[in-house]
């Protein structure tokens, strides 16, 4: 396979990054509309469109700003280069920018309900589709991992077998989407679906980005990783609440196992070997 892997549709020759990014936006938006029809919206339609507009603008700005901080020295050298300043973006920055813009807009509109749950599943699907485009683009997309001796390492054209971190993210996003879909069908506090999506994604990026050859700006972490740390601290209240909620259930399961275990700690023959 030669990277980038261009897509041929008739006489058209499409760059994979552009093609899959466009597809990701389209599918994610259609997914949001489907979710909105399936699940009752918690806010007025007019307010919802203000929230969507704020999220879109915030994501566009946030994705650029954090990209500039990925390589601060290089950014300072290209402050007058529009091609450089407009040339890259990052999902982590887009999520942070969208969150900040939505929270500001909600405050101005007087919206107190949690509005993010409808976006969580479409975001998972959109990220998975977009990262396929990143993978097919190869190393020029700057999303491939460091060298690896693992059998699934991919040579993106530079002669080095690398971690296909884009595919790791595809698998993670799909698994997270499946989990959130199951959780949405159960009773849950308003806003927890989106909050769990954000916590899970930032935690994944914090860990996965150790496998990328990015610039470490401070204490062996990249700018994106520090942004993830900041957001995990921002959501620390929800994380602590979830951890506390799991303890009673865990203790109840242990108590049940102890009550049903045979006397003397002997294994129940009906259960067979473990």
N, C-alpha and C positions, 0 to 999 in steps of 0.2 A: 504494500500500500504506500502510495506517495502522498505526502502532505504538502499543502492542504488538499483535501479531497473535494474537488469541485463537483457541484451537482449539475447535471445536464438535463434540461427540460426542453425538448425540441432543439431549436437553435440557440436557446439561452444557456449561458454558462454562469452559474451562480456560485459566489463564494459561500462556503458552508457557514461561516460565522454570521454573515448577514442573513442568509436564508433561515437558519434555525433560530436566530434571535427574533426575527420578524414572526416566525411561526409560534415561538414561545409567547410573545405578546398577544397574538391573536387567540391562541388556545386558552391562555390564562384568562383573558377577558371574557371569552365565551363561557369558560368554566365558572367565572364569577356570576354571570347572568343566570346560568343554570342553577347555581347554588341559591341565588336570590329568589328564584321561582320556587325552589324546593323548600327552603327554609324561610320563615317569615322574617322580614327585615325589622330591626328594632328601632329604626329612625325614619323620619319622613323622607320620601323620595327626593325632594329638592335638596334637603340637607345631605343626603347620601351622595348626590352628584358633586356637591361642594367638597365632601370628604375625598371622593375619587380624584377630583382636580388637584386638591392639595397633595394627595399621595403621589400623583404623577409628577408634579413640579418638584416636590421634595426629593423624590427618588432621583430625578435628573440632576439636581444640584448635588445631593449627597454622594452620588456615585462618582462625580467628577472630583469633588473636594478630597475625598479619602484617597482617590487615585493619585492626586498630586502629592500626598504625604507618603505614598509608598516608597518613593525614592526622593527624599527632600532635596538632596544635593543636585540631582538631575533636574528637578523642577525649577530650582533657583537659576540654573543655567539656561532654561528655556522659557523664562517668564514672558518673553516677547514673541514666542513662537506659537501662534494659534493652532497649528497642526498638532503640536505636542499636547497643549492644554486641552484640546477637544478630542484627542485621539484615544483615550482609554477611559475605563470605568470599572467599578467594582460592585458586586451584589451587596456586600456588607454595607458599603456606604449608601447604596440605594435604599436599603431597608431602614437604616438609621435616619436618613434624610426624610423618608416618607413618614416614619413614625413621628418625628419632630413636627413636620408640617401639619399632619393630621391632628395631633394634640393641640397645636396652636389654633387651628381652624375650629375644632370642637369647642375650645374655650371661648372663642369669639362668637360662636353661634349659640352658646349656652347648652351644648349637648353633653349630657352626663352619662349616657348609656355607652357601653362598650361596643365598638363598631367593627372590630377586626376579624371576628370569627369567619365571616363569609369569604375573607381573602386567603385564609390559611391553605386550604386545599388547592385552589388555583395557583398559588405561589409555588407549592411543591411541584406541580406539573410543569409550570413554566420554567422553573430552575432546571428540572431534569431535561427538558427539551433543549434549552439554551446551552447546557453543558455538553450535549452531544455535538453541537456546532463547534464548541471550544475544542473538543477532542479532535474532530475532523480538520480543524484549522492547523493543529500541530504546535510547534514551539513558538511561532510568531505571535500566538495569542497570549503567551506568558502565563499559561495556566497549567502547564505540564509539571510533573514532579522532578525530584532529583534522581540521580542514577540508582538503579537497583539491580540485584542479582536474582530477584524473584522471577519465576517462569513466566509471569504475565507482564513483565516489563515491556514497554513499547518503544521502538526506535522511531522517533518522529522525523527522522531525516538527517540528524546530526551525528549519527553513528553511536549514540548512547542509548542503552535501554533504560527507560525512565518509568517511574510510577505514573500510571494513567490516573492522576488525581481527579481529572474531569469525570471519568467513569465511576470513581469512588463516590463522587458527589451525586451522580445520576442515581446510583443504587440507594444512597442514603435518602435522597429526596423522595424516591418512590416508596421506600419503606416507611418514611415518616408520614407521607400522604396516606398510606394504607392504615397506619396507626391512628391518625387524626380522624379518618373517616369512621373508624369503629367508635372512637370516643365521641364523635358528634351524635351518634345514635343513642348515647346514654345521657342521663341527666348530668349536667355540668354547670358550674358557675359561668355566667356570661363573661365572655372575653378570654376564658382560659384556653380555648382552642388556639387562638392566635398567639397568646402569650407562650404557650408550650411550643408552638412552631418557632417563635423567635429564640427562645432559650435553647431548643435543640439545635437549631441551625448555627447559632453563634458558638455553641459548645463544639459542634462538629468542625467548624472552620478554625477554631482555636487549635484543635488537635491536628487536623488534616494539613494545615499550612506549615507544620513542621516538616512536611515532606516536599515542600516547594523551595526552589532556590531563590527566595526573595531576600531583599535587603533587611537585615536585622538592625533596627534603629536604636533599641534600648533593651538591655538585659536579655539578649538573645531572642527577642520577639520582634515581629514585623509590625508595621503600623496597623495593618488589618487585625492582627492578633490582639494588639492593645485595644483596638476598638471593640473587639469581641469581649475582652475582659471587662471593659467599661459597661457594656450592655448587660452582661451577666450580673454585674453588681447592681445595675438599674432594676433588674427583675429579681433581685435577691429575696424580696418579700414573698413573691409567688413560689420561688424555689423552696424556701423554708416551709411554707404552708403545705406544699405537696409532700415534702419529706415527712412532716409531722403527720399528715393524713395517712401515709402508708404504714406507719408504725403500728397502729391498732390492728389493721388488717393482717400484717405480718405476724404479730403476736397471737392473734386469733387462730391463724393457720397452724402455728407451732403448738398451741394448746390442744387443738383438735388432733394433731398427729401424736402428741404425747398421750392423750386419752385413749386413742385407738391402738396404740402400740401394745404388743404382748408383754406380760409381766416378765421382769428379769432382763428386759432389753433384747430378748431373742427375736429373730426375724420371723415374720409370719410366713409359713411355708407356702400359703396360697399366693403370695406375691411373687415368688420366684426370685432369681438372682437379679441384682441391679447392675 
